[in-house]
Amino acid sequence: MKKKVCIVVGIILFIILCAIFVCDQSVAYNAKGRLYENVDSIPHRNVGLILGTSPISTWTGRRNYYFDHRIKAGADLYKAGKVDWLVVSGGDYRNTENGYDEPVAMRDSLMKQGVDSTRIILDYDGTRTLNSIAKMRDVYCQDSITIISQKYHNERALYQAKHLGIEAIGFNATTPGRRTSWWRNRGREVLARVKLFMDIIRGVHPDIKEPMIIDFTKTQPDVLSISHIKTEYGDLICLKPDMTGQKMDMMCGEIPSPENDSIILAFAGAFTGTEFDKGHANVAGDHVAGGKRFKGYRCKRNTGAFTWSSPSGPQFHYKDYTSALDSAAQEGGMGFAQEMMIHNGNAVKTTRPLRNINVFRALCLDSDNQLALYESQGIVTFGNFIDALLSQGVKEALYTDMGQGWNYCFYRVNQSEKSPKYLHSISLPYASNLIVIKII
């Protein structure tokens, strides 16, 4: 009787071992021809998926070289132009021993290796490999990807990708040389492959908590361009907004928040005083904000004005601009007075001496009749700044308030940018009239 029991147990164990072997080898065989270890030989894919792990080993509390090698592999592919985007997929385990916010840890490490942060997508559903793969298809709308991990992990991920109908290839990150960690991870991987087939048989579905479908690779078109221009009179920075679908306004009494991602450009417009309260009384000259006309303090330097409204678009006015401000208010637009520098393609007489030295800025109508904001690249004379603008074919130029704090300016090249870029990042509390261009 004991002999029969031993035989039955032996057969069961043999079947189990055979099943484990078949599962393991099936996964390995399926990956043949789809694994790469050389950056030069791997085909280009739009998106690379880095499968998550912690920078600190959850087993030993020591540095996790599996993490380091995956990060290096992802960075190498990105810098070689083999992937355009990197999805870092993991979980937030900060409340566990040796736990980390894996996606953030991966992002920060990739940035240290020269990967553009705007090309890194954080995925917190990557608590299982199945979730990471399925999310690429069901949420990120990708059907062709490069999976980045160690070889044994890539093999299983490629099997899951094929089962989910995703055309995937794998890039093998270096496997650390410590034999104890290799055997531990390899043994765990064998069991994971058995579970993979059990999940397929049972029809287990991925657990994705982020349901919003978004193809992050289809970026929105740029809404502003920036260029650096060399002239014999000094170098210029040019910010040119695409005014299609944009609106302009003047904010008085408050400084626009850089966190407002509907704002693509903000800069100081009219002169402001320092002895008045914030608001319209602190603005030099009459002006229009939010479709309403307001009275400001008198300023002899205001020899021209700029107005904008949806019906009329951008307009520059020299000397007599009172009726233009009235029209801008009636049309629900904006407008402000300042010192005119160029009108109808010619320099005009200015109250500011041409030998005055500063970093200068002007709101302009360029040679293509497009609105543009020009700033001198560093300190120049006022006369040279005007000549530099004329050399670029500028037709109209109106000075905008400048100087330490008054030169505050931020912009977004693309609406998808959550954090703006700055020409100058420090503002004054009383420099509180700013021209903003917003996406409607």
NORLIN-V281485 format. One record per residue. RES is the residue in three letters. D_FIRST is the distance of its C-alpha to the first C-alpha in Angstrom with 1 decimal. Layout:
# NORLIN-V281485
[[RES D_FIRST] [RES D_FIRST]]
This chain:
# NORLIN-V281485
[[MET 0.0] [LYS 3.8] [LYS 5.3] [LYS 5.2] [VAL 6.4] [CYS 8.7] [ILE 9.9] [VAL 10.7] [VAL 12.4] [GLY 14.1] [ILE 15.4] [ILE 16.7] [LEU 18.4] [PHE 19.8] [ILE 21.2] [ILE 22.7] [LEU 24.2] [CYS 25.6] [ALA 27.0] [ILE 28.6] [PHE 30.1] [VAL 31.4] [CYS 33.0] [ASP 34.6] [GLN 35.9] [SER 37.2] [VAL 39.3] [ALA 40.6] [TYR 41.4] [ASN 43.2] [ALA 45.6] [LYS 46.8] [GLY 50.6] [ARG 51.0] [LEU 50.8] [TYR 53.9] [GLU 54.6] [ASN 58.4] [VAL 60.9] [ASP 63.3] [SER 60.9] [ILE 59.3] [PRO 61.0] [HIS 62.9] [ARG 61.3] [ASN 63.2] [VAL 60.5] [GLY 58.1] [LEU 55.2] [ILE 54.2] [LEU 50.7] [GLY 50.8] [THR 49.7] [SER 51.3] [PRO 53.8] [ILE 52.0] [SER 48.3] [THR 46.3] [TRP 43.9] [THR 46.4] [GLY 49.7] [ARG 51.3] [ARG 53.2] [ASN 51.1] [TYR 52.1] [TYR 50.1] [PHE 52.7] [ASP 55.6] [HIS 54.6] [ARG 54.1] [ILE 57.6] [LYS 59.2] [ALA 57.6] [GLY 58.9] [ALA 62.4] [ASP 62.6] [LEU 61.9] [TYR 64.5] [LYS 67.2] [ALA 66.7] [GLY 67.2] [LYS 63.8] [VAL 63.1] [ASP 65.8] [TRP 63.7] [LEU 60.8] [VAL 58.4] [VAL 56.7] [SER 53.6] [GLY 51.7] [GLY 51.5] [ASP 53.5] [TYR 51.3] [ARG 54.2] [ASN 52.7] [THR 49.6] [GLU 49.3] [ASN 50.8] [GLY 51.4] [TYR 54.2] [ASP 55.9] [GLU 54.5] [PRO 56.9] [VAL 59.9] [ALA 58.7] [MET 58.2] [ARG 61.6] [ASP 63.4] [SER 61.9] [LEU 62.8] [MET 66.4] [LYS 66.7] [GLN 65.9] [GLY 68.7] [VAL 67.0] [ASP 69.4] [SER 68.0] [THR 69.2] [ARG 66.7] [ILE 63.7] [ILE 61.8] [LEU 59.6] [ASP 56.5] [TYR 54.6] [ASP 51.9] [GLY 50.1] [THR 47.4] [ARG 45.0] [THR 45.5] [LEU 45.1] [ASN 48.0] [SER 50.2] [ILE 49.8] [ALA 50.2] [LYS 53.2] [MET 55.0] [ARG 54.9] [ASP 55.2] [VAL 57.6] [TYR 59.4] [CYS 59.7] [GLN 58.6] [ASP 56.9] [SER 57.3] [ILE 56.5] [THR 55.6] [ILE 52.6] [ILE 52.9] [SER 50.1] [GLN 47.9] [LYS 46.4] [TYR 42.8] [HIS 44.1] [ASN 46.6] [GLU 43.9] [ARG 42.1] [ALA 45.4] [LEU 46.6] [TYR 43.6] [GLN 44.3] [ALA 48.0] [LYS 47.3] [HIS 45.1] [LEU 48.0] [GLY 50.6] [ILE 52.3] [GLU 53.7] [ALA 52.7] [ILE 52.9] [GLY 51.7] [PHE 53.6] [ASN 51.4] [ALA 52.6] [THR 52.0] [THR 48.6] [PRO 49.2] [GLY 48.4] [ARG 46.3] [ARG 42.9] [THR 41.2] [SER 42.6] [TRP 41.8] [TRP 38.1] [ARG 37.9] [ASN 39.8] [ARG 37.9] [GLY 34.5] [ARG 35.9] [GLU 37.3] [VAL 34.0] [LEU 32.6] [ALA 35.9] [ARG 35.6] [VAL 32.3] [LYS 34.0] [LEU 36.9] [PHE 35.0] [MET 33.3] [ASP 36.8] [ILE 38.1] [ILE 35.4] [ARG 36.0] [GLY 39.7] [VAL 40.5] [HIS 44.2] [PRO 46.1] [ASP 47.6] [ILE 51.3] [LYS 53.6] [GLU 56.8] [PRO 57.6] [MET 61.1] [ILE 61.3] [ILE 63.7] [ASP 64.2] [PHE 65.5] [THR 66.5] [LYS 69.3] [THR 71.6] [GLN 74.8] [PRO 78.1] [ASP 80.2] [VAL 82.8] [LEU 84.8] [SER 85.7] [ILE 86.7] [SER 88.8] [HIS 90.6] [ILE 94.0] [LYS 96.3] [THR 100.1] [GLU 103.1] [TYR 103.8] [GLY 100.4] [ASP 96.8] [LEU 95.6] [ILE 92.3] [CYS 92.2] [LEU 89.9] [LYS 90.2] [PRO 88.4] [ASP 87.7] [MET 89.6] [THR 87.9] [GLY 86.3] [GLN 87.5] [LYS 90.0] [MET 92.1] [ASP 93.2] [MET 94.8] [MET 93.1] [CYS 95.5] [GLY 94.6] [GLU 91.0] [ILE 89.1] [PRO 86.6] [SER 83.0] [PRO 81.3] [GLU 78.0] [ASN 79.6] [ASP 78.2] [SER 80.6] [ILE 83.4] [ILE 83.7] [LEU 86.9] [ALA 88.8] [PHE 91.9] [ALA 95.1] [GLY 97.9] [ALA 101.2] [PHE 102.7] [THR 101.7] [GLY 103.5] [THR 102.5] [GLU 104.8] [PHE 103.6] [ASP 100.6] [LYS 97.8] [GLY 98.4] [HIS 101.2] [ALA 104.0] [ASN 102.5] [VAL 102.7] [ALA 105.7] [GLY 107.5] [ASP 106.8] [HIS 103.4] [VAL 101.1] [ALA 97.5] [GLY 95.3] [GLY 98.2] [LYS 100.6] [ARG 103.6] [PHE 104.1] [LYS 107.0] [GLY 106.5] [TYR 108.8] [ARG 111.6] [CYS 110.9] [LYS 113.6] [ARG 111.1] [ASN 109.7] [THR 111.5] [GLY 108.9] [ALA 105.8] [PHE 102.6] [THR 101.4] [TRP 98.4] [SER 97.5] [SER 95.3] [PRO 98.3] [SER 100.3] [GLY 97.8] [PRO 98.9] [GLN 102.6] [PHE 104.8] [HIS 108.2] [TYR 111.1] [LYS 113.8] [ASP 114.0] [TYR 110.5] [THR 111.2] [SER 111.0] [ALA 107.8] [LEU 106.1] [ASP 107.3] [SER 105.8] [ALA 102.5] [ALA 102.3] [GLN 103.2] [GLU 100.4] [GLY 97.8] [GLY 97.6] [MET 98.3] [GLY 101.0] [PHE 102.4] [ALA 105.5] [GLN 105.6] [GLU 107.6] [MET 108.1] [MET 107.8] [ILE 107.9] [HIS 109.2] [ASN 109.6] [GLY 108.5] [ASN 111.1] [ALA 111.1] [VAL 113.1] [LYS 115.0] [THR 112.7] [THR 113.6] [ARG 111.1] [PRO 112.7] [LEU 111.3] [ARG 111.1] [ASN 108.7] [ILE 105.5] [ASN 102.0] [VAL 98.7] [PHE 99.9] [ARG 98.2] [ALA 99.5] [LEU 98.4] [CYS 99.5] [LEU 100.0] [ASP 99.1] [SER 100.6] [ASP 98.2] [ASN 99.3] [GLN 95.9] [LEU 95.5] [ALA 94.5] [LEU 94.4] [TYR 95.8] [GLU 95.7] [SER 97.2] [GLN 94.8] [GLY 96.2] [ILE 99.7] [VAL 102.6] [THR 106.1] [PHE 106.5] [GLY 108.8] [ASN 106.2] [PHE 103.5] [ILE 105.8] [ASP 106.6] [ALA 102.9] [LEU 102.3] [LEU 105.3] [SER 104.0] [GLN 100.9] [GLY 103.1] [VAL 102.5] [LYS 104.8] [GLU 104.5] [ALA 103.5] [LEU 103.5] [TYR 102.8] [THR 99.9] [ASP 99.8] [MET 98.6] [GLY 98.5] [GLN 95.9] [GLY 93.9] [TRP 95.8] [ASN 94.1] [TYR 90.8] [CYS 89.0] [PHE 85.5] [TYR 84.2] [ARG 81.1] [VAL 80.9] [ASN 78.2] [GLN 77.4] [SER 73.7] [GLU 74.7] [LYS 73.9] [SER 75.8] [PRO 79.4] [LYS 81.2] [TYR 84.5] [LEU 87.8] [HIS 88.6] [SER 86.2] [ILE 88.4] [SER 90.6] [LEU 93.3] [PRO 93.1] [TYR 96.6] [ALA 96.1] [SER 94.8] [ASN 95.9] [LEU 93.5] [ILE 93.4] [VAL 89.9] [ILE 88.7] [LYS 85.8] [ILE 83.5] [ILE 84.4]]
